Amino acid sequence: MIETNVLALAGGATREAAAKFAGITVDVLTQAIDDDSQLAARVMDAEGKVDVALVAKIRQSNDWKAQAWLLAQRGEEDLAKAFVKPKR
């Protein structure tokens, strides 16, 4: 059941969607992650790999809207840095 969650997360699902897919609640998944450091490491690895892969796809696309969305998701501080030239 928990392995199903890791596979779903590796495929890009949110924790909530992965829990539903495995037939458990997100609270059960969260508790399992909190209780098992090896599972926590595998979940973090799966989520990190998906995040990096999705960001790479958006950056490589020619869709300026997708790229603007990605920039906005990074937060106001990072967004401001993208438009302000550093002082010398």
N, CA and C of each residue as an Amber inpcrd file, in Angstrom:
protein
   264
   0.8260000  -1.1930000   0.0000000   0.0000000   0.0000000   0.0000000
   0.8740000   1.2620000   0.0000000   1.8610000   1.3230000   0.8720000
   2.7350000   2.4870000   0.9210000   3.6130000   2.5350000  -0.3320000
   4.0210000   1.3780000  -0.8360000   4.8110000   1.3560000  -2.0730000
   4.0330000   1.9720000  -3.2250000   2.7290000   1.7560000  -3.2450000
   1.8680000   2.3460000  -4.2650000   1.9440000   3.8610000  -4.2020000
   1.9970000   4.3940000  -2.9780000   2.1090000   5.8370000  -2.8040000
   3.4120000   6.3660000  -3.3690000   4.5050000   5.6860000  -3.0890000
   5.8090000   6.1370000  -3.5840000   5.8150000   6.1170000  -5.1080000
   5.2460000   5.0820000  -5.7020000   5.1840000   5.0090000  -7.1640000
   4.3300000   6.1370000  -7.7300000   3.2070000   6.4300000  -7.0750000
   2.3360000   7.5120000  -7.5430000   3.0400000   8.8600000  -7.4130000
   3.7560000   9.0590000  -6.3160000   4.4950000  10.3140000  -6.1270000
   5.5920000  10.4510000  -7.1760000   6.2440000   9.3520000  -7.4840000
   7.2940000   9.3810000  -8.5060000   6.7160000   9.7140000  -9.8760000
   5.4450000   9.4070000 -10.0600000   4.7740000   9.7220000 -11.3180000
   4.2530000  11.1430000 -11.3800000   4.3730000  11.8830000 -10.2930000
   3.9630000  13.2810000 -10.2900000   2.7020000  13.5740000  -9.5040000
   2.1270000  12.5740000  -8.8660000   0.9060000  12.7910000  -8.0850000
   1.2170000  13.5640000  -6.8080000   0.2330000  14.2970000  -6.3200000
   0.3650000  14.9360000  -5.0170000   0.2260000  13.8560000  -3.9430000
   0.5820000  14.2160000  -2.7150000   0.4260000  13.2480000  -1.6320000
  -1.0400000  12.8700000  -1.4470000  -1.9220000  13.8290000  -1.6010000
  -3.3540000  13.5470000  -1.4600000  -3.8190000  12.5670000  -2.5360000
  -3.4200000  12.8060000  -3.7730000  -3.8120000  11.9130000  -4.8650000
  -3.1890000  10.5310000  -4.6920000  -1.9500000  10.4810000  -4.2410000
  -1.2830000   9.1910000  -4.0270000  -1.9840000   8.4000000  -2.9320000
  -2.4060000   9.0860000  -1.8720000  -3.1190000   8.4070000  -0.7890000
  -4.4430000   7.8430000  -1.2940000  -5.1850000   8.6410000  -2.0520000
  -6.4640000   8.1710000  -2.6030000  -6.2450000   6.9660000  -3.5040000
  -5.2040000   7.0370000  -4.3310000  -4.8800000   5.9480000  -5.2540000
  -4.6150000   4.6500000  -4.4930000  -3.9860000   4.7680000  -3.3220000
  -3.6630000   3.5890000  -2.5250000  -4.7900000   3.1830000  -1.5820000
  -5.8540000   3.9840000  -1.5490000  -6.9970000   3.6430000  -0.7080000
  -6.8110000   3.9710000   0.7620000  -5.9660000   4.9600000   1.0460000
  -5.7510000   5.4040000   2.4190000  -5.9520000   6.9100000   2.4920000
  -5.9980000   7.4350000   3.6860000  -6.1220000   8.8780000   3.8370000
  -4.7450000   9.5150000   3.8030000  -4.7240000  10.7980000   3.5370000
  -3.4570000  11.5150000   3.5350000  -2.8610000  11.5390000   4.9560000
  -3.7190000  11.4860000   5.9740000  -3.2220000  11.4250000   7.3550000
  -2.4560000  10.1320000   7.6160000  -2.9560000   9.0190000   7.0810000
  -2.2620000   7.7380000   7.2330000  -0.9200000   7.7900000   6.5140000
  -0.9070000   8.3530000   5.3180000   0.3460000   8.4910000   4.5740000
   1.3320000   9.3780000   5.3290000   0.8520000  10.5000000   5.8150000
   1.7180000  11.4220000   6.5600000   2.2970000  10.7380000   7.7920000
   1.4800000  10.0010000   8.5030000   1.9550000   9.2960000   9.7070000
   2.9980000   8.2460000   9.3340000   2.7690000   7.5250000   8.2470000
   3.7390000   6.5160000   7.8020000   5.0680000   7.1720000   7.4600000
   5.0210000   8.3240000   6.8070000   6.2470000   9.0470000   6.4540000
   6.9580000   9.5260000   7.7210000   6.1800000  10.0360000   8.6720000
   6.7610000  10.5170000   9.9360000   7.3970000   9.3860000  10.7380000
   6.8370000   8.1890000  10.6450000   7.2990000   7.0470000  11.4390000
   8.4540000   6.2800000  10.8080000   8.7050000   6.4820000   9.5450000
   9.7000000   5.6680000   8.8260000  10.6630000   6.5710000   8.0630000
  11.8650000   6.7080000   8.5800000  12.8340000   7.6240000   7.9560000
  13.2390000   7.1630000   6.5520000  13.2650000   5.8520000   6.3240000
  13.5970000   5.3650000   4.9760000  12.4880000   5.7120000   3.9930000
  11.2530000   5.5670000   4.4280000  10.1210000   5.9480000   3.5770000
  10.1470000   7.4480000   3.3250000  10.4260000   8.2200000   4.3510000
  10.4960000   9.6790000   4.2020000  11.5530000  10.0620000   3.1680000
  12.6880000   9.3940000   3.2080000  13.7560000   9.6820000   2.2470000
  13.3260000   9.3200000   0.8320000  12.6370000   8.1820000   0.6700000
  12.1760000   7.7720000  -0.6610000  11.1130000   8.7230000  -1.2050000
  10.2360000   9.1820000  -0.3220000   9.1990000  10.1340000  -0.7340000
   9.8380000  11.4450000  -1.1610000  10.7620000  11.9470000  -0.3530000
  11.4350000  13.2050000  -0.7070000  12.1830000  13.0660000  -2.0300000
  12.8270000  11.9360000  -2.2370000  13.5610000  11.6870000  -3.4850000
  12.5910000  11.6720000  -4.6710000  11.4800000  10.9700000  -4.5280000
  10.4940000  10.8790000  -5.6170000   9.9230000  12.2520000  -5.9370000
   9.5360000  12.9970000  -4.9130000   8.9570000  14.3230000  -5.1340000
   9.9860000  15.2770000  -5.7370000  11.2130000  15.2070000  -5.2660000
  12.2620000  16.0840000  -5.7930000  12.5560000  15.8200000  -7.2600000
  12.6400000  14.5590000  -7.6330000  12.9130000  14.2020000  -9.0310000
  11.8000000  14.6850000  -9.9500000  10.5580000  14.5280000  -9.5090000
   9.4280000  14.9790000 -10.3210000   9.4650000  16.4940000 -10.4680000
   9.6990000  17.1970000  -9.3550000   9.7540000  18.6600000  -9.4100000
  10.8110000  19.1410000 -10.4000000  11.9930000  18.5650000 -10.3250000
  13.0800000  18.9810000 -11.2180000  12.7330000  18.6650000 -12.6740000
  12.1590000  17.5050000 -12.9200000  11.7940000  17.1230000 -14.2910000
  10.7180000  18.0520000 -14.8540000   9.7220000  18.3810000 -14.0410000
   8.6560000  19.2600000 -14.5220000   9.1650000  20.6780000 -14.7770000
  10.0070000  21.1680000 -13.9050000  10.5830000  22.4970000 -14.1010000
  11.4000000  22.5150000 -15.3910000  12.1670000  21.4760000 -15.6220000
  12.9780000  21.4140000 -16.8500000  12.0850000  21.4360000 -18.0910000
  10.9740000  20.7100000 -18.0660000  10.0670000  20.6960000 -19.2180000
   9.4600000  22.0780000 -19.4670000   9.0720000  22.7470000 -18.3910000
   8.4960000  24.0860000 -18.5430000   9.5430000  25.0550000 -19.0830000
  10.7520000  24.9800000 -18.5510000  11.8060000  25.8950000 -19.0020000
  12.1690000  25.6670000 -20.4620000  12.0850000  24.4370000 -20.9150000
  12.4500000  24.1230000 -22.2960000  11.3210000  24.4190000 -23.2800000
  10.1360000  24.6300000 -22.7640000   9.0040000  24.8690000 -23.6620000
   9.0960000  26.2690000 -24.2670000   8.3900000  26.4520000 -25.3520000
   8.3130000  27.7700000 -25.9820000   7.0700000  28.5260000 -25.5220000
   6.4190000  28.0090000 -24.4850000   5.1860000  28.6020000 -23.9820000
   5.5220000  29.6310000 -22.9090000   5.4530000  30.9070000 -23.2600000
   5.8220000  31.9550000 -22.3060000   4.8860000  31.9720000 -21.1120000
   3.6350000  31.5290000 -21.2930000   2.6900000  31.5010000 -20.1790000
   3.1220000  30.4710000 -19.1370000   3.5730000  29.3270000 -19.5930000
   4.0530000  28.2930000 -18.6670000   5.2930000  28.7800000 -17.9340000
   6.1720000  29.4650000 -18.6570000   7.3820000  29.9770000 -18.0300000
   7.0600000  31.0820000 -17.0240000   6.0890000  31.9310000 -17.3450000
   5.6710000  32.9840000 -16.4160000   5.0230000  32.3690000 -15.1780000
   4.2450000  31.3340000 -15.3810000   3.6260000  30.6470000 -14.2430000
   4.6930000  30.0840000 -13.3220000   5.6960000  29.4370000 -13.9070000
   6.7730000  28.8650000 -13.1080000   7.4870000  29.9460000 -12.3120000
   7.7600000  31.0570000 -12.9570000   8.4200000  32.1610000 -12.2820000
   7.5710000  32.6720000 -11.1200000   6.2810000  32.7770000 -11.3280000
   5.3780000  33.2540000 -10.2730000   5.3300000  32.2780000  -9.1040000
   5.4560000  30.9960000  -9.3780000   5.3870000  29.9930000  -8.3160000
   6.5910000  30.0410000  -7.3890000   7.6540000  30.6570000  -7.8400000
   8.8770000  30.6940000  -7.0470000   8.7950000  31.6980000  -5.9130000
   7.7790000  32.5510000  -5.8980000   7.5890000  33.4830000  -4.8030000
   7.9480000  34.9000000  -5.1820000   7.4470000  35.8260000  -4.4200000
   7.6300000  37.2440000  -4.7270000   9.1030000  37.6550000  -4.6900000
   9.8490000  37.1460000  -3.7470000  11.2630000  37.5290000  -3.6560000
  12.0250000  37.1250000  -4.9080000  11.8620000  35.8730000  -5.3010000
  12.5470000  35.3940000  -6.4960000  12.0370000  36.1020000  -7.7430000
  10.7420000  36.3780000  -7.7850000  10.1570000  37.0720000  -8.9280000
  10.7630000  38.4630000  -9.0640000  10.8830000  39.1480000  -7.9470000
  11.4710000  40.4910000  -7.9690000  12.9210000  40.4390000  -8.4440000
  13.6610000  39.4670000  -8.0020000  15.0650000  39.3330000  -8.4130000
  15.1900000  39.1350000  -9.9170000  14.2120000  38.4790000 -10.5070000
  14.2690000  38.2090000 -11.9400000  14.1330000  39.4810000 -12.7650000
  13.4860000  40.4970000 -12.2180000  13.2380000  41.7280000 -12.9680000
  14.1050000  42.9030000 -12.5520000  14.8550000  42.7700000 -11.4860000
  15.6910000  43.8700000 -10.9880000  17.1460000  43.5120000 -11.2420000
  17.8360000  44.4120000 -11.9120000  19.2540000  44.1840000 -12.1780000
  20.0300000  44.4260000 -10.8800000  21.0010000  43.5790000 -10.5850000
  21.7840000  43.7810000  -9.3600000  22.5800000  45.0750000  -9.4310000
  22.7240000  45.7340000  -8.2850000  23.5350000  46.9580000  -8.2150000
  24.9980000  46.5880000  -8.1860000  25.7950000  47.3930000  -8.7980000
  27.2360000  47.1200000  -8.8350000  27.9690000  47.9510000  -7.8520000
